[in-house]
């Protein structure tokens, strides 16, 4: 005998009782350290990319190279966006994780 639609909905809405917890697996501290190091490497790379982009922008402006100037501007904007994303990554993930945990 097939289940009524209401029973299917109740089964889909069942709370499995799973939530993220720290310390459940070995190596979590090492993984956090690796991710922190990758983030720091990315920030350092963005500082270099921003410096090069600003240099290309200035060089293009002073030599009349409009293509180089435009590429320098694009590079500076992309580097600034990457710095924003890298710096805010932890907060963005925490925000959406908290938002997701509030879904009923």
C-alpha angles and dihedrals in degrees: 000000000000120000118248118252092253091059090052090052092049090051091050091049094052112129109229091197096235120147132161115266132180122232097032096115130040116250097035092127090051091050091050089050092050093049091047089051092049090050091050091048089052092050091050090049090050091053089055092046091050092050092050093045093050089048092051090047092052093043092050092048096050096043096044093245100146093181092054091046092052092047091049091052092049091048092050092051093047092048091049090050091048090051090051092050095046093047094046098040095101093046093046093051091045091049095051093041090055090044091050093049089058093061109110 
